[in-house]
């Protein structure tokens, strides 16, 4: 099993491309070996805040002409990875990079079409990655159900095109996981005990539209928004419907997060990840972009005395 970040390939090894971006027969099929060409991230988040629960919609899109280094190592699957050095995919933004403008972007599949605006420059995205070029970003605390509330559903996206990139349509570019429920710890602040592992249990509703040949993983992530951002990520392969499952954050990782701060956020997410070749219709340059679709619960964590 290659160590990949929630990696999901289509049945024939190519990214799930639409009619306007079908790879030609000479396109290599080892997309996980390709250079990083950017990201499209759709997120439905149920977040516990001091004012109550919000249902956030968030989308992030950015693409590269070039980046140095061209690839970062993937995290451990299954297992946990320390992320605060920003030296693993998908956090590594390169010592240098050049953004690619693919034109207006649309995401469809929910009850409304989302056209995210150009993001601030400079600005930071939901993973606290800094951006200093052309990217697109949208978030709203109340519109999760509007844009990404179709569970167990396939979503489409399109590039409007620019002087640097052709217009393209990606049919079934993203897959939103089935509805699911956390069991323990519940949807409440979580205490991190020194020297003690954290067991997380959850159940998942039935699903039938998950693309054949792709994977769907459970991720538990520890974040310190006031500090380094994402500090620990743990991944469990696969999601089973109708069963109570468990993912464990080891004591070592709990202690590591505690060493970096006294509290932050715990994100528990089902994540679909589908790869697409960045192909301009002329030349295969062995670059990919990564389409993430995330259904997550976010609660505070605090270091126990």
C-alpha positions as CSV (number, residue, x, y, z in Angstrom):
1,X,0.0,0.0,0.0
2,X,1.6,3.3,-1.0
3,X,1.6,6.0,1.7
4,X,-0.8,8.5,0.3
5,X,-3.1,11.2,1.7
6,X,-6.6,9.7,1.4
7,X,-5.7,8.8,-2.2
8,X,-8.5,7.7,-4.5
9,X,-7.9,6.8,-8.2
10,X,-10.6,6.1,-10.8
11,X,-11.1,2.5,-11.9
12,X,-8.8,2.8,-14.9
13,X,-6.1,4.7,-13.0
14,X,-7.0,8.1,-14.5
15,X,-8.6,10.9,-12.6
16,X,-12.4,11.1,-13.1
17,X,-12.4,13.6,-16.0
18,X,-15.4,15.0,-17.8
19,X,-16.0,15.0,-21.6
20,X,-13.8,18.1,-22.2
21,X,-10.8,16.7,-20.4
22,X,-10.6,13.0,-21.3
23,X,-7.0,11.8,-21.3
24,X,-5.6,10.4,-24.6
25,X,-4.4,6.8,-24.6
26,X,-0.7,7.8,-24.1
27,X,-1.4,9.5,-20.8
28,X,0.4,7.7,-18.0
29,X,-1.9,6.2,-15.3
30,X,0.3,6.6,-12.2
31,X,-1.2,9.9,-11.1
32,X,0.0,9.6,-7.6
33,X,3.6,9.9,-9.1
34,X,2.7,13.2,-10.8
35,X,3.9,16.6,-9.7
36,X,1.5,18.6,-7.7
37,X,-0.6,20.9,-9.9
38,X,-3.0,22.3,-7.3
39,X,-6.1,21.5,-5.3
40,X,-9.9,21.8,-5.3
41,X,-11.3,21.3,-1.8
42,X,-15.0,21.3,-0.9
43,X,-16.0,21.1,2.8
44,X,-19.2,20.7,4.8
45,X,-18.4,21.4,8.4
46,X,-20.5,21.1,11.6
47,X,-18.6,23.3,14.0
48,X,-19.2,23.8,17.7
49,X,-18.7,27.5,18.6
50,X,-19.3,29.5,21.8
51,X,-22.4,30.9,20.1
52,X,-23.8,27.5,19.1
53,X,-23.5,25.1,16.2
54,X,-22.8,26.4,12.6
55,X,-22.9,24.5,9.3
56,X,-20.1,26.0,7.3
57,X,-19.6,25.7,3.6
58,X,-16.0,26.3,2.5
59,X,-14.3,25.9,-0.9
60,X,-10.7,26.3,-1.8
61,X,-9.2,26.2,-5.4
62,X,-5.6,26.9,-6.4
63,X,-3.5,25.6,-9.3
64,X,0.2,25.8,-10.2
65,X,2.2,26.5,-13.3
66,X,5.3,25.5,-11.3
67,X,6.4,24.8,-7.8
68,X,9.7,24.0,-6.1
69,X,9.9,21.3,-4.8
70,X,7.4,19.9,-7.3
71,X,6.1,17.2,-4.8
72,X,6.0,16.7,-1.0
73,X,5.9,13.4,0.8
74,X,2.5,11.9,1.6
75,X,1.4,11.2,5.2
76,X,1.2,7.7,6.6
77,X,-1.9,5.7,5.8
78,X,-2.8,4.1,8.0
79,X,-1.2,6.0,10.9
80,X,-0.4,9.5,12.1
81,X,1.9,12.2,11.0
82,X,3.2,15.4,12.6
83,X,2.2,18.2,10.3
84,X,3.4,21.5,11.9
85,X,6.6,21.7,9.9
86,X,4.5,22.0,6.7
87,X,6.8,19.5,5.0
88,X,4.1,17.0,3.9
89,X,1.4,17.0,1.3
90,X,-1.0,18.9,1.2
91,X,0.6,21.6,3.4
92,X,3.8,22.2,1.5
93,X,3.5,25.3,-0.7
94,X,7.1,25.3,-2.0
95,X,10.1,27.5,-1.5
96,X,8.9,29.1,-4.8
97,X,5.7,28.8,-6.8
98,X,3.8,30.3,-9.7
99,X,0.0,30.3,-9.7
100,X,-2.1,29.3,-12.7
101,X,-5.3,31.1,-13.5
102,X,-7.9,28.6,-14.9
103,X,-10.6,31.2,-15.1
104,X,-13.9,31.3,-13.3
105,X,-14.6,28.1,-11.3
106,X,-18.0,26.6,-10.6
107,X,-19.0,23.7,-8.3
108,X,-22.4,22.1,-8.7
109,X,-24.1,19.1,-7.1
110,X,-25.8,20.7,-4.1
111,X,-29.0,22.7,-4.2
112,X,-27.2,25.7,-5.6
113,X,-24.1,26.3,-7.9
114,X,-21.1,27.9,-6.1
115,X,-18.8,30.2,-8.0
116,X,-16.1,31.1,-5.5
117,X,-14.5,34.5,-5.7
118,X,-10.8,35.3,-6.0
119,X,-9.2,34.9,-2.6
120,X,-7.4,37.7,-0.8
121,X,-3.7,38.3,-1.6
122,X,-2.0,37.8,0.6
123,X,-4.3,35.5,2.5
124,X,-4.6,32.1,4.3
125,X,-6.9,29.2,3.5
126,X,-8.7,26.8,6.0
127,X,-5.5,24.8,6.5
128,X,-3.6,28.1,7.3
129,X,-1.5,27.8,4.1
130,X,-0.4,31.3,2.9
131,X,-1.4,32.4,-0.6
132,X,0.2,35.2,-2.6
133,X,-1.2,34.7,-6.1
134,X,-4.4,33.9,-8.0
135,X,-6.6,31.5,-5.9
136,X,-10.3,31.2,-5.2
137,X,-11.9,30.9,-1.8
138,X,-15.4,30.9,-0.3
139,X,-16.7,30.3,3.2
140,X,-20.0,31.0,4.9
141,X,-21.1,29.8,8.4
142,X,-24.7,29.1,7.4
143,X,-24.5,27.7,3.8
144,X,-23.2,24.2,4.2
145,X,-26.6,22.6,3.4
146,X,-27.1,24.9,0.5
147,X,-23.9,24.1,-1.4
148,X,-22.7,20.8,0.0
149,X,-25.6,19.3,1.7
150,X,-26.2,16.5,-0.8
151,X,-24.6,13.5,0.9
152,X,-23.5,10.3,-0.9
153,X,-23.5,12.5,-4.0
154,X,-21.3,13.3,-7.0
155,X,-20.4,16.9,-7.7
156,X,-19.1,18.5,-10.9
157,X,-16.8,21.4,-11.5
158,X,-15.7,23.6,-14.4
159,X,-12.9,25.9,-15.3
160,X,-14.0,28.9,-17.3
161,X,-10.7,29.2,-19.0
162,X,-8.1,32.0,-19.3
163,X,-5.3,33.1,-21.6
164,X,-3.2,30.5,-19.8
165,X,-5.6,27.5,-19.6
166,X,-8.5,26.2,-21.7
167,X,-12.1,26.0,-20.4
168,X,-12.8,22.5,-19.1
169,X,-15.6,20.5,-17.5
170,X,-14.9,17.8,-14.9
171,X,-18.0,15.6,-14.5
172,X,-18.1,13.8,-11.1
173,X,-15.0,15.6,-10.1
174,X,-15.8,15.3,-6.3
175,X,-17.7,12.8,-4.2
176,X,-19.4,14.0,-1.0
177,X,-19.4,11.2,1.6
178,X,-22.5,9.8,3.2
179,X,-24.0,11.3,6.3
180,X,-22.3,10.0,9.4
181,X,-22.4,10.5,13.2
182,X,-19.8,10.8,15.9
183,X,-20.3,8.5,18.9
184,X,-17.5,9.2,21.3
185,X,-16.2,11.7,22.3
186,X,-19.4,13.4,21.6
187,X,-20.0,16.8,19.8
188,X,-18.6,18.7,22.7
189,X,-15.2,20.1,23.9
190,X,-12.6,17.3,24.3
191,X,-10.0,17.0,27.0
192,X,-6.5,15.8,26.0
193,X,-5.0,13.8,28.9
194,X,-1.2,13.6,29.1
195,X,0.1,10.2,28.2
196,X,-3.3,9.0,27.1
197,X,-4.5,7.9,23.7
198,X,-7.8,9.2,22.4
199,X,-10.2,6.7,20.9
200,X,-12.8,8.1,18.5
201,X,-15.8,6.1,17.5
202,X,-18.4,6.8,14.8
203,X,-21.1,5.3,12.6
204,X,-21.9,5.9,9.0
205,X,-25.2,5.8,7.0
206,X,-25.5,3.5,4.0
207,X,-24.1,4.9,0.7
208,X,-24.4,3.7,-2.9
209,X,-22.8,6.4,-5.1
210,X,-19.2,6.3,-4.0
211,X,-17.2,5.9,-7.2
212,X,-16.1,2.4,-7.9
213,X,-12.3,1.9,-7.5
214,X,-11.8,4.9,-5.2
215,X,-11.2,5.1,-1.5
216,X,-12.9,7.0,1.3
217,X,-11.0,7.5,4.6
218,X,-11.6,8.7,8.1
219,X,-9.3,11.4,9.3
220,X,-8.7,12.9,12.8
221,X,-6.8,16.1,12.8
222,X,-5.5,18.3,15.7
223,X,-5.2,22.0,14.9
224,X,-3.9,25.0,16.9
225,X,-5.3,28.0,15.0
226,X,-3.5,30.5,17.2
227,X,-0.2,28.7,16.5
228,X,1.2,26.5,13.8
229,X,-2.2,25.4,12.4
230,X,-2.5,21.7,11.6
231,X,-0.2,19.8,13.9
232,X,-1.3,16.1,13.8
233,X,-3.2,14.1,11.3
234,X,-4.3,10.5,11.7
235,X,-5.8,8.4,8.9
236,X,-7.8,5.2,9.0
237,X,-8.3,3.5,5.6
238,X,-11.9,3.0,4.4
239,X,-15.3,3.7,5.8
240,X,-17.9,1.0,6.5
241,X,-21.6,1.8,6.6
242,X,-23.9,0.6,9.4
243,X,-21.1,-0.3,11.8
244,X,-19.5,1.5,14.8
245,X,-15.8,2.1,13.9
246,X,-12.8,3.5,15.7
247,X,-9.8,5.6,15.0
248,X,-7.2,6.2,17.7
249,X,-4.9,9.2,18.2
250,X,-1.9,7.7,20.0
251,X,-0.7,9.1,23.3
252,X,2.5,10.2,21.6
253,X,0.5,12.4,19.2
254,X,-1.7,13.8,22.0
255,X,1.4,14.7,24.0
256,X,3.0,16.3,20.9
257,X,-0.1,18.5,20.4
258,X,-0.1,19.5,24.1
259,X,3.6,20.5,23.8
260,X,2.7,23.0,21.1
261,X,-0.3,24.6,22.8
262,X,-2.9,24.4,25.5
263,X,-5.9,23.9,23.2
264,X,-7.3,24.2,19.7
265,X,-9.6,22.3,17.4
266,X,-10.3,18.6,16.8
267,X,-11.6,17.9,13.4
268,X,-13.1,14.5,12.7
269,X,-13.8,14.0,9.0
270,X,-14.8,11.6,6.2
271,X,-12.7,12.5,3.2
272,X,-12.9,11.6,-0.4
273,X,-9.9,12.3,-2.6
274,X,-9.9,12.0,-6.4
275,X,-7.0,12.8,-8.7
276,X,-7.2,14.6,-12.0
277,X,-4.5,15.2,-14.6
278,X,-3.7,18.8,-15.3
279,X,-3.9,18.4,-19.1
280,X,-4.3,21.4,-21.4
281,X,-5.2,19.2,-24.4
282,X,-1.8,19.7,-26.0
283,X,0.9,18.2,-23.8
284,X,0.9,15.7,-20.9
285,X,3.2,17.3,-18.3
286,X,2.8,14.7,-15.5
287,X,1.0,17.2,-13.2
288,X,-2.2,16.4,-11.2
289,X,-4.7,18.3,-9.1
290,X,-6.3,16.9,-6.1
291,X,-10.1,17.0,-5.5
292,X,-10.9,16.7,-1.8
293,X,-14.5,16.5,-0.5
294,X,-14.8,16.6,3.2
295,X,-17.7,16.1,5.7
296,X,-16.4,16.9,9.2
297,X,-17.2,17.7,12.8
298,X,-15.1,20.4,14.5
299,X,-15.0,20.8,18.3
300,X,-12.6,22.5,20.7
301,X,-9.9,20.5,22.5
302,X,-8.1,21.5,25.7
303,X,-5.1,20.1,27.5
304,X,-6.2,18.6,30.8
305,X,-4.3,19.8,33.9
